[in-house]
């Protein structure tokens, strides 16, 4: 990724593994605590996309009429941690 990124650009790795290896190559690790959610444009879109991508959560999304759906309801790990590096410019 670094090879194709322009000078001054950034590379970000979501859900990074091998933090020591990344740190040795100049990456900085950041984690965001607290609840996280996916925000859809509308309640209708939330239900429609939950039916396609998160079928186990679709009934709950429909029942609650949520537009902003917590990751826990969708049954997926939120992208709360990442490693990033700003490339020399």
N, CA and C of each residue as an Amber inpcrd file, in Angstrom:
protein
   267
   0.8210000  -1.1860000   0.0000000   0.0000000   0.0000000   0.0000000
   0.8700000   1.2580000   0.0000000   1.9500000   1.2130000   0.7310000
   2.8220000   2.3860000   0.7860000   3.4090000   2.7130000  -0.5810000
   3.7060000   1.6840000  -1.3480000   4.3370000   1.8840000  -2.6530000
   3.4310000   2.6620000  -3.6110000   2.1330000   2.4940000  -3.5010000
   1.2220000   3.1540000  -4.4410000   0.5740000   4.4120000  -3.8700000
   0.9030000   4.7500000  -2.6330000   0.3500000   5.9470000  -2.0020000
   1.2530000   7.1480000  -2.3050000   0.6440000   8.2780000  -2.5800000
   1.4220000   9.4720000  -2.9090000   2.1320000  10.0130000  -1.6710000
   3.2260000  10.7530000  -1.8600000   3.9210000  11.3640000  -0.7270000
   2.9560000  12.2640000   0.0580000   2.9920000  12.1520000   1.3540000
   2.0830000  12.9170000   2.2070000   0.7550000  12.2120000   2.4270000
   0.5170000  11.1140000   1.7050000  -0.7040000  10.3320000   1.8690000
  -0.6450000   9.4860000   3.1330000  -1.7250000   8.7860000   3.4090000
  -1.7950000   7.9660000   4.6000000  -2.2070000   6.5430000   4.2480000
  -1.6730000   5.6040000   4.9840000  -2.0760000   4.2100000   4.8930000
  -2.7240000   3.8680000   6.2300000  -3.9140000   3.2790000   6.1960000
  -4.5950000   2.8700000   7.4220000  -4.9590000   1.4000000   7.3170000
  -4.7120000   0.6800000   8.3930000  -5.0350000  -0.7370000   8.4680000
  -6.0570000  -0.9120000   9.5890000  -7.2570000  -1.3410000   9.2070000
  -8.3280000  -1.5460000  10.1730000  -8.1850000  -2.9470000  10.7600000
  -8.4410000  -3.1050000  12.0460000  -8.2810000  -4.3560000  12.7770000
  -6.8790000  -4.9230000  12.5680000  -5.8480000  -4.1660000  12.9120000
  -4.4770000  -4.6230000  12.6440000  -4.0580000  -5.8020000  13.5220000
  -3.2550000  -6.6460000  12.9510000  -2.5650000  -7.7120000  13.6890000
  -1.0900000  -7.3240000  13.7360000  -0.3260000  -7.9920000  14.5680000
   1.1260000  -7.8080000  14.6090000   1.5090000  -6.3390000  14.8580000
   0.9940000  -5.7900000  15.9430000   1.2180000  -4.3780000  16.2560000
   2.6980000  -4.0390000  16.4130000   3.4800000  -4.9390000  16.9650000
   4.9170000  -4.6690000  17.1150000   5.5840000  -4.5220000  15.7440000
   5.2190000  -5.3880000  14.8160000   5.7740000  -5.3340000  13.4580000
   5.4060000  -4.0060000  12.7940000   4.1480000  -3.5950000  12.9260000
   3.7040000  -2.3250000  12.3380000   4.4140000  -1.1420000  13.0080000
   4.5250000  -1.1680000  14.3300000   5.1990000  -0.0800000  15.0500000
   6.6520000   0.0410000  14.5980000   7.3020000  -1.0720000  14.3450000
   8.6760000  -1.0590000  13.8640000   8.8260000  -0.4470000  12.4810000
   7.7280000  -0.3210000  11.7760000   7.7360000   0.2710000  10.4340000
   7.0760000   1.6460000  10.4060000   6.9220000   2.2400000  11.6030000
   6.4480000   3.6210000  11.6800000   4.9450000   3.8010000  11.7720000
   4.1990000   2.7190000  11.9970000   2.7460000   2.8450000  12.1310000
   2.3790000   3.1850000  13.5620000   1.3340000   3.9720000  13.6900000
   0.8250000   4.3670000  15.0000000  -0.4950000   3.6470000  15.2250000
  -0.6710000   3.0840000  16.4100000  -1.8880000   2.3420000  16.7530000
  -2.8600000   3.2540000  17.4880000  -4.1400000   3.1840000  17.1280000
  -5.1850000   3.9780000  17.7740000  -6.3930000   3.0760000  18.0110000
  -7.0070000   3.2050000  19.1740000  -8.2220000   2.4560000  19.4820000
  -9.2750000   3.4410000  19.9830000 -10.5020000   3.2430000  19.5550000
 -11.6030000   4.1410000  19.9070000 -12.5680000   3.4090000  20.8330000
 -12.6040000   3.7850000  22.1150000 -13.4840000   3.1000000  23.0640000
 -14.9420000   3.5320000  22.9110000 -15.8020000   2.7750000  23.5340000
 -17.2140000   3.1310000  23.5780000 -18.0390000   2.4750000  22.4880000
 -19.3480000   2.6680000  22.5650000 -20.2490000   2.0370000  21.6020000
 -20.0710000   2.6180000  20.1960000 -20.2390000   1.7630000  19.2100000
 -20.1280000   2.1920000  17.8090000 -21.3220000   1.6410000  17.0390000
 -21.7360000   2.3570000  15.9960000 -22.8700000   1.9310000  15.1880000
 -22.6530000   2.2260000  13.7180000 -23.4900000   1.5770000  12.9210000
 -23.5500000   1.8530000  11.4900000 -24.7350000   2.7780000  11.2840000
 -24.5280000   3.8880000  10.6000000 -25.6180000   4.8330000  10.3660000
 -26.0440000   4.7500000   8.9000000 -27.3060000   4.4190000   8.6910000
 -27.8770000   4.3070000   7.3550000 -28.6030000   5.5990000   7.0070000
 -28.8510000   5.8190000   5.7190000 -29.5320000   7.0440000   5.2820000
 -30.9640000   7.1260000   5.7950000 -31.6150000   5.9820000   5.9410000
 -33.0140000   5.9730000   6.3910000 -33.2990000   4.6640000   7.1080000
 -34.4370000   4.6100000   7.7940000 -34.8440000   3.3630000   8.4500000
 -35.1280000   2.2870000   7.4100000 -35.7260000   2.6890000   6.3040000
 -36.0230000   1.7440000   5.2260000 -34.7420000   1.1170000   4.6980000
 -33.7290000   1.9520000   4.4770000 -32.4480000   1.4400000   3.9930000
 -31.7940000   0.5190000   5.0250000 -31.9060000   0.8600000   6.2970000
 -31.3320000   0.0130000   7.3460000 -31.9430000  -1.3810000   7.3000000
 -33.2600000  -1.4470000   7.1640000 -33.9370000  -2.7430000   7.0960000
 -33.5420000  -3.4870000   5.8270000 -33.5670000  -2.8000000   4.7060000
 -33.2420000  -3.4250000   3.4210000 -31.8230000  -4.0060000   3.4230000
 -30.8580000  -3.2280000   3.8890000 -29.4800000  -3.7090000   3.8980000
 -29.2380000  -4.7570000   4.9750000 -29.9410000  -4.6490000   6.1030000
 -29.8230000  -5.6880000   7.1340000 -30.3420000  -7.0150000   6.5980000
 -31.4210000  -6.9870000   5.8370000 -31.9510000  -8.2290000   5.2630000
 -30.9350000  -8.8960000   4.3400000 -30.1550000  -8.0960000   3.6200000
 -29.1700000  -8.6370000   2.6810000 -27.8820000  -9.0520000   3.3900000
 -27.3050000  -8.1470000   4.1760000 -25.9740000  -8.3590000   4.7360000
 -25.9540000  -8.8870000   6.1730000 -27.0000000  -8.6380000   6.9330000
 -27.0380000  -9.0420000   8.3470000 -28.3780000  -9.7140000   8.6480000
 -28.6980000 -10.8140000   7.9840000 -30.0370000 -11.4060000   8.1080000
 -30.4280000 -11.7690000   9.5340000 -29.4680000 -12.1180000  10.3700000
 -29.7970000 -12.4530000  11.7670000 -30.2460000 -11.2280000  12.5500000
 -29.8990000 -10.0380000  12.0850000 -30.2560000  -8.8000000  12.7860000
 -31.4600000  -8.0980000  12.1670000 -31.9010000  -8.5490000  11.0040000
 -32.9450000  -7.8290000  10.2600000 -34.2290000  -7.6540000  11.0610000
 -34.6800000  -8.6930000  11.7570000 -35.9250000  -8.5800000  12.5380000
 -35.7980000  -7.5290000  13.6310000 -34.6540000  -7.5030000  14.2980000
 -34.4260000  -6.5140000  15.3670000 -34.3880000  -5.0950000  14.7940000
 -33.7180000  -4.9090000  13.6710000 -33.6440000  -3.5830000  13.0340000
 -35.0430000  -3.1400000  12.6110000 -35.7980000  -4.0470000  12.0270000
 -37.1690000  -3.7330000  11.5830000 -38.0570000  -3.4030000  12.7870000
 -37.9740000  -4.2170000  13.8240000 -38.8240000  -4.0340000  15.0020000
 -38.5610000  -2.7010000  15.6860000 -37.2980000  -2.3270000  15.7990000
 -36.9500000  -1.0770000  16.4920000 -37.0230000   0.1520000  15.5980000
 -37.0100000  -0.0720000  14.2760000 -37.0720000   1.0660000  13.3630000
 -35.8380000   1.9400000  13.4170000 -34.6880000   1.3350000  13.6700000
 -33.4390000   2.0680000  13.8110000 -32.8780000   2.5100000  12.4770000
 -32.3200000   3.6920000  12.4620000 -31.5180000   4.1850000  11.3420000
 -30.0400000   4.0340000  11.6860000 -29.7340000   4.1560000  12.9590000
 -28.3760000   3.9670000  13.4810000 -28.3910000   2.6580000  14.2750000
 -27.6430000   1.6770000  13.7720000 -27.7040000   0.3320000  14.3390000
 -26.3710000  -0.0170000  15.0040000 -26.3970000  -0.3660000  16.2900000
 -25.1670000  -0.7500000  16.9780000 -24.5330000  -1.9920000  16.3360000
 -23.2010000  -2.0090000  16.2840000 -22.4860000  -3.1500000  15.7200000
 -22.8560000  -4.4490000  16.4340000 -23.1070000  -4.3740000  17.7450000
 -23.4540000  -5.5780000  18.4940000 -24.7220000  -6.2190000  17.9510000
 -25.6940000  -5.4070000  17.5520000 -26.9420000  -5.9320000  16.9910000
 -26.6730000  -6.6120000  15.6520000 -25.7690000  -6.0400000  14.8640000
 -25.4370000  -6.6160000  13.5600000 -24.6140000  -7.8960000  13.7070000
 -24.0170000  -8.0830000  14.8810000 -23.2400000  -9.2840000  15.1340000
 -21.8450000  -9.2560000  14.5260000 -21.2940000  -8.0440000  14.3550000
 -19.9430000  -7.9420000  13.8060000 -19.0660000  -7.0830000  14.7190000
 -17.7830000  -7.3080000  14.6160000 -16.8080000  -6.5720000  15.4020000
 -16.6840000  -5.1480000  14.8500000 -16.8760000  -4.1310000  15.6820000
 -16.7370000  -2.7650000  15.1730000 -15.2890000  -2.4390000  14.8190000
 -15.1030000  -1.5730000  13.8310000 -13.7400000  -1.1970000  13.4250000
 -13.1490000  -0.1580000  14.3760000 -12.9860000  -0.5460000  15.6270000
 -12.5830000   0.4220000  16.6400000 -11.0890000   0.5870000  16.7680000
 -10.3070000  -0.2830000  16.1380000  -8.8670000  -0.0700000  16.2410000
  -8.2170000  -0.1140000  14.8670000  -7.1690000   0.7030000  14.7560000
  -6.4670000   0.8000000  13.4800000  -5.0160000   1.1880000  13.7120000
  -4.2320000   0.9350000  12.6950000  -2.8350000   1.3850000  12.6670000
  -2.6960000   2.2400000  11.4130000  -2.0190000   3.3780000  11.5470000
  -1.8790000   4.2450000  10.3770000  -0.4790000   4.8410000  10.3200000
  -0.1450000   5.2790000   9.1130000   1.1680000   5.8880000   8.8840000
   0.9970000   6.9870000   7.8450000   1.5450000   8.1640000   8.1400000
   1.5850000   9.2500000   7.1850000   2.9020000   9.1390000   6.4370000
   2.8420000   9.0540000   5.1220000   4.0540000   8.8690000   4.3240000
   4.7880000  10.1900000   4.1310000   6.0820000  10.1230000   4.1410000
   6.9100000  11.3350000   3.9880000   6.5500000  12.0620000   2.7080000
   6.5140000  13.3690000   2.7840000   6.1170000  14.1750000   1.6400000
   7.2260000  14.8740000   0.9370000
